[in-house]
Amino acid sequence: MGFREIIDSWRKIIRLATKPSREEYMTNLKISLLGLTLVGSISFIIRFIFITFIFPQAFYGG
């Protein structure tokens, strides 16, 4: 793929790109926040289990 072909493909993408509507933006925002919350919750649960049951002496001294 030559340089000219890359530039042409970028031009096509830019011509097709549009600004998202408010509804589409809010939907994407909700999905992103839900994903972040889910990943954060899972990591908190794993860390809690690790600290509480697997190596409590490493964190509480002992």
Buried (B, 14 or more C-beta within 10 A) or exposed (E): EEEEEEEEEEEEEEEEEEEEEEEEEEEEEEEEEEEEEEEEEEEEEEEEEEEEEEEEEEEEEE
